Amino acid sequence: MSVQPNRTYVLVNVKSGTVLDLSAGDNKTVTGWSSNGGDNQKWYVQRTDTGWVFRNVNTGYFLGIEGDPKDWTSVIASENETVWDIWPDDNNPTTFRICLPSTNLNIDLSDGGLAANGTRVTLWTKWLPGTNQTWRFQPGELN
């Protein structure tokens, strides 16, 4: 499977099976959460000249970061676009890593990919096998 631009996806963490969820409480916090079919768990993926952007279907906010790019920086939703790279995983090319361009920082489900609702999502240096840093792009709906 390849990621298609201009499509809506639910991003499923390979390790936990939870999905990338935008908090309805503050429309900013991004965590791992059990799939519930909500628009806050759907991301519209667009290709740009330099990479990819992810826009939350519920709010229109973009997947971004809070602060400087380094290990443990929180992944959040923001009104400002953040460009990401999407790469097939080295060990399982049917799953993908989402990382900041020109870095080795991946979107990481914390605590080794803990499956508990509310698990923090951060940037973290790529490591293998690192299945808590790999994601399945599950079609969210027809576009």
PyMOL CGO cylinders between C-alpha atoms (Angstrom):
from pymol import cmd
from pymol.cgo import CYLINDER

trace = [
    CYLINDER, 0.00, 0.00, 0.00, 1.15, 3.52, -0.67, 0.3, 1, 1, 1, 1, 1, 1,
    CYLINDER, 1.15, 3.52, -0.67, -0.10, 6.74, 0.85, 0.3, 1, 1, 1, 1, 1, 1,
    CYLINDER, -0.10, 6.74, 0.85, -2.28, 8.63, -1.60, 0.3, 1, 1, 1, 1, 1, 1,
    CYLINDER, -2.28, 8.63, -1.60, -2.50, 12.43, -1.46, 0.3, 1, 1, 1, 1, 1, 1,
    CYLINDER, -2.50, 12.43, -1.46, -5.80, 14.23, -0.93, 0.3, 1, 1, 1, 1, 1, 1,
    CYLINDER, -5.80, 14.23, -0.93, -7.28, 11.35, 1.04, 0.3, 1, 1, 1, 1, 1, 1,
    CYLINDER, -7.28, 11.35, 1.04, -8.57, 10.98, 4.57, 0.3, 1, 1, 1, 1, 1, 1,
    CYLINDER, -8.57, 10.98, 4.57, -6.85, 8.42, 6.80, 0.3, 1, 1, 1, 1, 1, 1,
    CYLINDER, -6.85, 8.42, 6.80, -7.00, 7.08, 10.32, 0.3, 1, 1, 1, 1, 1, 1,
    CYLINDER, -7.00, 7.08, 10.32, -3.40, 6.65, 11.50, 0.3, 1, 1, 1, 1, 1, 1,
    CYLINDER, -3.40, 6.65, 11.50, -3.13, 3.36, 13.41, 0.3, 1, 1, 1, 1, 1, 1,
    CYLINDER, -3.13, 3.36, 13.41, -0.07, 2.70, 15.55, 0.3, 1, 1, 1, 1, 1, 1,
    CYLINDER, -0.07, 2.70, 15.55, 1.44, -0.67, 14.67, 0.3, 1, 1, 1, 1, 1, 1,
    CYLINDER, 1.44, -0.67, 14.67, 2.52, -1.52, 18.23, 0.3, 1, 1, 1, 1, 1, 1,
    CYLINDER, 2.52, -1.52, 18.23, -0.62, -0.54, 20.17, 0.3, 1, 1, 1, 1, 1, 1,
    CYLINDER, -0.62, -0.54, 20.17, -3.43, -0.59, 17.61, 0.3, 1, 1, 1, 1, 1, 1,
    CYLINDER, -3.43, -0.59, 17.61, -4.56, 2.79, 18.93, 0.3, 1, 1, 1, 1, 1, 1,
    CYLINDER, -4.56, 2.79, 18.93, -4.98, 5.75, 16.59, 0.3, 1, 1, 1, 1, 1, 1,
    CYLINDER, -4.98, 5.75, 16.59, -3.71, 9.31, 16.38, 0.3, 1, 1, 1, 1, 1, 1,
    CYLINDER, -3.71, 9.31, 16.38, -6.42, 11.26, 18.22, 0.3, 1, 1, 1, 1, 1, 1,
    CYLINDER, -6.42, 11.26, 18.22, -6.92, 15.02, 18.54, 0.3, 1, 1, 1, 1, 1, 1,
    CYLINDER, -6.92, 15.02, 18.54, -8.38, 15.90, 21.94, 0.3, 1, 1, 1, 1, 1, 1,
    CYLINDER, -8.38, 15.90, 21.94, -11.88, 17.36, 21.71, 0.3, 1, 1, 1, 1, 1, 1,
    CYLINDER, -11.88, 17.36, 21.71, -11.16, 19.05, 25.04, 0.3, 1, 1, 1, 1, 1, 1,
    CYLINDER, -11.16, 19.05, 25.04, -8.55, 21.54, 23.83, 0.3, 1, 1, 1, 1, 1, 1,
    CYLINDER, -8.55, 21.54, 23.83, -8.28, 20.84, 20.07, 0.3, 1, 1, 1, 1, 1, 1,
    CYLINDER, -8.28, 20.84, 20.07, -4.50, 20.79, 20.52, 0.3, 1, 1, 1, 1, 1, 1,
    CYLINDER, -4.50, 20.79, 20.52, -3.36, 17.67, 22.38, 0.3, 1, 1, 1, 1, 1, 1,
    CYLINDER, -3.36, 17.67, 22.38, -2.59, 14.64, 20.21, 0.3, 1, 1, 1, 1, 1, 1,
    CYLINDER, -2.59, 14.64, 20.21, -2.57, 11.23, 21.91, 0.3, 1, 1, 1, 1, 1, 1,
    CYLINDER, -2.57, 11.23, 21.91, -3.02, 7.57, 21.19, 0.3, 1, 1, 1, 1, 1, 1,
    CYLINDER, -3.02, 7.57, 21.19, -6.66, 6.50, 21.66, 0.3, 1, 1, 1, 1, 1, 1,
    CYLINDER, -6.66, 6.50, 21.66, -8.91, 3.57, 20.86, 0.3, 1, 1, 1, 1, 1, 1,
    CYLINDER, -8.91, 3.57, 20.86, -10.56, 4.00, 17.49, 0.3, 1, 1, 1, 1, 1, 1,
    CYLINDER, -10.56, 4.00, 17.49, -14.09, 5.42, 17.77, 0.3, 1, 1, 1, 1, 1, 1,
    CYLINDER, -14.09, 5.42, 17.77, -14.79, 6.61, 14.22, 0.3, 1, 1, 1, 1, 1, 1,
    CYLINDER, -14.79, 6.61, 14.22, -14.78, 10.27, 15.23, 0.3, 1, 1, 1, 1, 1, 1,
    CYLINDER, -14.78, 10.27, 15.23, -13.64, 13.02, 12.89, 0.3, 1, 1, 1, 1, 1, 1,
    CYLINDER, -13.64, 13.02, 12.89, -11.05, 14.00, 15.52, 0.3, 1, 1, 1, 1, 1, 1,
    CYLINDER, -11.05, 14.00, 15.52, -9.28, 10.74, 14.59, 0.3, 1, 1, 1, 1, 1, 1,
    CYLINDER, -9.28, 10.74, 14.59, -9.30, 11.39, 10.84, 0.3, 1, 1, 1, 1, 1, 1,
    CYLINDER, -9.30, 11.39, 10.84, -6.52, 13.21, 9.03, 0.3, 1, 1, 1, 1, 1, 1,
    CYLINDER, -6.52, 13.21, 9.03, -6.70, 14.63, 5.52, 0.3, 1, 1, 1, 1, 1, 1,
    CYLINDER, -6.70, 14.63, 5.52, -3.29, 14.05, 3.94, 0.3, 1, 1, 1, 1, 1, 1,
    CYLINDER, -3.29, 14.05, 3.94, -2.01, 16.48, 1.31, 0.3, 1, 1, 1, 1, 1, 1,
    CYLINDER, -2.01, 16.48, 1.31, 1.19, 16.45, -0.74, 0.3, 1, 1, 1, 1, 1, 1,
    CYLINDER, 1.19, 16.45, -0.74, 3.20, 19.67, -0.98, 0.3, 1, 1, 1, 1, 1, 1,
    CYLINDER, 3.20, 19.67, -0.98, 6.31, 20.59, -2.97, 0.3, 1, 1, 1, 1, 1, 1,
    CYLINDER, 6.31, 20.59, -2.97, 8.47, 19.64, 0.02, 0.3, 1, 1, 1, 1, 1, 1,
    CYLINDER, 8.47, 19.64, 0.02, 6.58, 16.84, 1.78, 0.3, 1, 1, 1, 1, 1, 1,
    CYLINDER, 6.58, 16.84, 1.78, 3.21, 16.08, 3.35, 0.3, 1, 1, 1, 1, 1, 1,
    CYLINDER, 3.21, 16.08, 3.35, 0.78, 17.91, 5.63, 0.3, 1, 1, 1, 1, 1, 1,
    CYLINDER, 0.78, 17.91, 5.63, -1.89, 16.36, 7.84, 0.3, 1, 1, 1, 1, 1, 1,
    CYLINDER, -1.89, 16.36, 7.84, -5.10, 18.31, 8.50, 0.3, 1, 1, 1, 1, 1, 1,
    CYLINDER, -5.10, 18.31, 8.50, -7.53, 17.13, 11.16, 0.3, 1, 1, 1, 1, 1, 1,
    CYLINDER, -7.53, 17.13, 11.16, -11.00, 16.56, 9.68, 0.3, 1, 1, 1, 1, 1, 1,
    CYLINDER, -11.00, 16.56, 9.68, -12.79, 17.79, 12.82, 0.3, 1, 1, 1, 1, 1, 1,
    CYLINDER, -12.79, 17.79, 12.82, -10.95, 21.10, 13.36, 0.3, 1, 1, 1, 1, 1, 1,
    CYLINDER, -10.95, 21.10, 13.36, -8.98, 21.82, 10.19, 0.3, 1, 1, 1, 1, 1, 1,
    CYLINDER, -8.98, 21.82, 10.19, -5.84, 22.17, 12.34, 0.3, 1, 1, 1, 1, 1, 1,
    CYLINDER, -5.84, 22.17, 12.34, -2.54, 20.73, 11.15, 0.3, 1, 1, 1, 1, 1, 1,
    CYLINDER, -2.54, 20.73, 11.15, -0.40, 18.06, 12.77, 0.3, 1, 1, 1, 1, 1, 1,
    CYLINDER, -0.40, 18.06, 12.77, 2.61, 19.91, 14.16, 0.3, 1, 1, 1, 1, 1, 1,
    CYLINDER, 2.61, 19.91, 14.16, 4.98, 20.16, 17.10, 0.3, 1, 1, 1, 1, 1, 1,
    CYLINDER, 4.98, 20.16, 17.10, 5.20, 22.28, 20.23, 0.3, 1, 1, 1, 1, 1, 1,
    CYLINDER, 5.20, 22.28, 20.23, 8.66, 23.78, 20.57, 0.3, 1, 1, 1, 1, 1, 1,
    CYLINDER, 8.66, 23.78, 20.57, 12.00, 22.85, 19.10, 0.3, 1, 1, 1, 1, 1, 1,
    CYLINDER, 12.00, 22.85, 19.10, 12.37, 19.55, 17.24, 0.3, 1, 1, 1, 1, 1, 1,
    CYLINDER, 12.37, 19.55, 17.24, 14.09, 17.09, 19.58, 0.3, 1, 1, 1, 1, 1, 1,
    CYLINDER, 14.09, 17.09, 19.58, 13.38, 13.89, 21.52, 0.3, 1, 1, 1, 1, 1, 1,
    CYLINDER, 13.38, 13.89, 21.52, 10.25, 14.20, 23.69, 0.3, 1, 1, 1, 1, 1, 1,
    CYLINDER, 10.25, 14.20, 23.69, 8.83, 17.27, 21.87, 0.3, 1, 1, 1, 1, 1, 1,
    CYLINDER, 8.83, 17.27, 21.87, 5.03, 17.00, 21.90, 0.3, 1, 1, 1, 1, 1, 1,
    CYLINDER, 5.03, 17.00, 21.90, 3.15, 16.41, 18.67, 0.3, 1, 1, 1, 1, 1, 1,
    CYLINDER, 3.15, 16.41, 18.67, 0.14, 18.76, 18.66, 0.3, 1, 1, 1, 1, 1, 1,
    CYLINDER, 0.14, 18.76, 18.66, -2.47, 20.26, 16.37, 0.3, 1, 1, 1, 1, 1, 1,
    CYLINDER, -2.47, 20.26, 16.37, -1.81, 23.81, 15.21, 0.3, 1, 1, 1, 1, 1, 1,
    CYLINDER, -1.81, 23.81, 15.21, -3.23, 26.43, 12.89, 0.3, 1, 1, 1, 1, 1, 1,
    CYLINDER, -3.23, 26.43, 12.89, 0.17, 26.47, 11.15, 0.3, 1, 1, 1, 1, 1, 1,
    CYLINDER, 0.17, 26.47, 11.15, 1.23, 23.87, 8.58, 0.3, 1, 1, 1, 1, 1, 1,
    CYLINDER, 1.23, 23.87, 8.58, 4.09, 21.56, 9.45, 0.3, 1, 1, 1, 1, 1, 1,
    CYLINDER, 4.09, 21.56, 9.45, 5.61, 19.59, 6.61, 0.3, 1, 1, 1, 1, 1, 1,
    CYLINDER, 5.61, 19.59, 6.61, 6.40, 15.92, 7.25, 0.3, 1, 1, 1, 1, 1, 1,
    CYLINDER, 6.40, 15.92, 7.25, 8.11, 13.11, 5.36, 0.3, 1, 1, 1, 1, 1, 1,
    CYLINDER, 8.11, 13.11, 5.36, 6.41, 9.72, 5.04, 0.3, 1, 1, 1, 1, 1, 1,
    CYLINDER, 6.41, 9.72, 5.04, 8.70, 6.72, 4.56, 0.3, 1, 1, 1, 1, 1, 1,
    CYLINDER, 8.70, 6.72, 4.56, 8.01, 2.98, 4.38, 0.3, 1, 1, 1, 1, 1, 1,
    CYLINDER, 8.01, 2.98, 4.38, 9.42, 1.26, 7.46, 0.3, 1, 1, 1, 1, 1, 1,
    CYLINDER, 9.42, 1.26, 7.46, 12.73, -0.58, 6.95, 0.3, 1, 1, 1, 1, 1, 1,
    CYLINDER, 12.73, -0.58, 6.95, 11.43, -3.79, 8.56, 0.3, 1, 1, 1, 1, 1, 1,
    CYLINDER, 11.43, -3.79, 8.56, 7.84, -3.70, 7.29, 0.3, 1, 1, 1, 1, 1, 1,
    CYLINDER, 7.84, -3.70, 7.29, 7.36, -1.62, 4.11, 0.3, 1, 1, 1, 1, 1, 1,
    CYLINDER, 7.36, -1.62, 4.11, 3.55, -1.94, 4.38, 0.3, 1, 1, 1, 1, 1, 1,
    CYLINDER, 3.55, -1.94, 4.38, 3.73, 0.42, 7.38, 0.3, 1, 1, 1, 1, 1, 1,
    CYLINDER, 3.73, 0.42, 7.38, 5.09, 3.95, 7.49, 0.3, 1, 1, 1, 1, 1, 1,
    CYLINDER, 5.09, 3.95, 7.49, 7.19, 6.32, 9.54, 0.3, 1, 1, 1, 1, 1, 1,
    CYLINDER, 7.19, 6.32, 9.54, 6.22, 9.97, 9.76, 0.3, 1, 1, 1, 1, 1, 1,
    CYLINDER, 6.22, 9.97, 9.76, 9.24, 12.19, 10.39, 0.3, 1, 1, 1, 1, 1, 1,
    CYLINDER, 9.24, 12.19, 10.39, 10.40, 15.77, 10.20, 0.3, 1, 1, 1, 1, 1, 1,
    CYLINDER, 10.40, 15.77, 10.20, 12.37, 16.44, 6.99, 0.3, 1, 1, 1, 1, 1, 1,
    CYLINDER, 12.37, 16.44, 6.99, 16.16, 16.47, 7.29, 0.3, 1, 1, 1, 1, 1, 1,
    CYLINDER, 16.16, 16.47, 7.29, 15.99, 14.89, 10.76, 0.3, 1, 1, 1, 1, 1, 1,
    CYLINDER, 15.99, 14.89, 10.76, 15.91, 11.41, 12.25, 0.3, 1, 1, 1, 1, 1, 1,
    CYLINDER, 15.91, 11.41, 12.25, 12.89, 12.37, 14.42, 0.3, 1, 1, 1, 1, 1, 1,
    CYLINDER, 12.89, 12.37, 14.42, 9.79, 10.20, 14.05, 0.3, 1, 1, 1, 1, 1, 1,
    CYLINDER, 9.79, 10.20, 14.05, 6.27, 10.53, 15.41, 0.3, 1, 1, 1, 1, 1, 1,
    CYLINDER, 6.27, 10.53, 15.41, 6.42, 8.17, 18.38, 0.3, 1, 1, 1, 1, 1, 1,
    CYLINDER, 6.42, 8.17, 18.38, 3.72, 6.71, 20.63, 0.3, 1, 1, 1, 1, 1, 1,
    CYLINDER, 3.72, 6.71, 20.63, 5.34, 7.12, 24.05, 0.3, 1, 1, 1, 1, 1, 1,
    CYLINDER, 5.34, 7.12, 24.05, 6.10, 4.53, 26.69, 0.3, 1, 1, 1, 1, 1, 1,
    CYLINDER, 6.10, 4.53, 26.69, 7.14, 2.02, 24.05, 0.3, 1, 1, 1, 1, 1, 1,
    CYLINDER, 7.14, 2.02, 24.05, 3.76, 2.19, 22.35, 0.3, 1, 1, 1, 1, 1, 1,
    CYLINDER, 3.76, 2.19, 22.35, 1.50, 1.93, 25.40, 0.3, 1, 1, 1, 1, 1, 1,
    CYLINDER, 1.50, 1.93, 25.40, -2.05, 1.01, 24.33, 0.3, 1, 1, 1, 1, 1, 1,
    CYLINDER, -2.05, 1.01, 24.33, -3.74, 3.06, 27.09, 0.3, 1, 1, 1, 1, 1, 1,
    CYLINDER, -3.74, 3.06, 27.09, -6.03, 5.89, 25.97, 0.3, 1, 1, 1, 1, 1, 1,
    CYLINDER, -6.03, 5.89, 25.97, -4.28, 9.23, 26.36, 0.3, 1, 1, 1, 1, 1, 1,
    CYLINDER, -4.28, 9.23, 26.36, -0.74, 7.97, 25.73, 0.3, 1, 1, 1, 1, 1, 1,
    CYLINDER, -0.74, 7.97, 25.73, 1.41, 10.92, 24.74, 0.3, 1, 1, 1, 1, 1, 1,
    CYLINDER, 1.41, 10.92, 24.74, 2.58, 11.31, 21.13, 0.3, 1, 1, 1, 1, 1, 1,
    CYLINDER, 2.58, 11.31, 21.13, 6.02, 12.90, 20.71, 0.3, 1, 1, 1, 1, 1, 1,
    CYLINDER, 6.02, 12.90, 20.71, 8.99, 13.18, 18.43, 0.3, 1, 1, 1, 1, 1, 1,
    CYLINDER, 8.99, 13.18, 18.43, 11.70, 10.62, 19.06, 0.3, 1, 1, 1, 1, 1, 1,
    CYLINDER, 11.70, 10.62, 19.06, 14.88, 9.57, 17.28, 0.3, 1, 1, 1, 1, 1, 1,
    CYLINDER, 14.88, 9.57, 17.28, 14.29, 6.67, 14.90, 0.3, 1, 1, 1, 1, 1, 1,
    CYLINDER, 14.29, 6.67, 14.90, 15.11, 3.29, 16.36, 0.3, 1, 1, 1, 1, 1, 1,
    CYLINDER, 15.11, 3.29, 16.36, 14.60, -0.25, 15.12, 0.3, 1, 1, 1, 1, 1, 1,
    CYLINDER, 14.60, -0.25, 15.12, 12.41, -2.18, 15.31, 0.3, 1, 1, 1, 1, 1, 1,
    CYLINDER, 12.41, -2.18, 15.31, 10.48, 0.72, 16.88, 0.3, 1, 1, 1, 1, 1, 1,
    CYLINDER, 10.48, 0.72, 16.88, 6.97, -0.41, 15.93, 0.3, 1, 1, 1, 1, 1, 1,
    CYLINDER, 6.97, -0.41, 15.93, 5.64, 2.32, 18.25, 0.3, 1, 1, 1, 1, 1, 1,
    CYLINDER, 5.64, 2.32, 18.25, 7.04, 4.70, 15.60, 0.3, 1, 1, 1, 1, 1, 1,
    CYLINDER, 7.04, 4.70, 15.60, 5.28, 3.03, 12.69, 0.3, 1, 1, 1, 1, 1, 1,
    CYLINDER, 5.28, 3.03, 12.69, 1.76, 3.67, 11.43, 0.3, 1, 1, 1, 1, 1, 1,
    CYLINDER, 1.76, 3.67, 11.43, -0.83, 2.10, 9.18, 0.3, 1, 1, 1, 1, 1, 1,
    CYLINDER, -0.83, 2.10, 9.18, -2.74, 4.52, 6.97, 0.3, 1, 1, 1, 1, 1, 1,
    CYLINDER, -2.74, 4.52, 6.97, -6.29, 3.18, 7.14, 0.3, 1, 1, 1, 1, 1, 1,
    CYLINDER, -6.29, 3.18, 7.14, -8.71, 4.90, 4.74, 0.3, 1, 1, 1, 1, 1, 1,
    CYLINDER, -8.71, 4.90, 4.74, -11.04, 7.08, 6.80, 0.3, 1, 1, 1, 1, 1, 1,
    CYLINDER, -11.04, 7.08, 6.80, -13.77, 7.68, 4.23, 0.3, 1, 1, 1, 1, 1, 1,
    CYLINDER, -13.77, 7.68, 4.23, -14.31, 8.26, 0.54, 0.3, 1, 1, 1, 1, 1, 1,
    CYLINDER, -14.31, 8.26, 0.54, -13.02, 11.61, -0.72, 0.3, 1, 1, 1, 1, 1, 1,
]
cmd.load_cgo(trace, "trace")
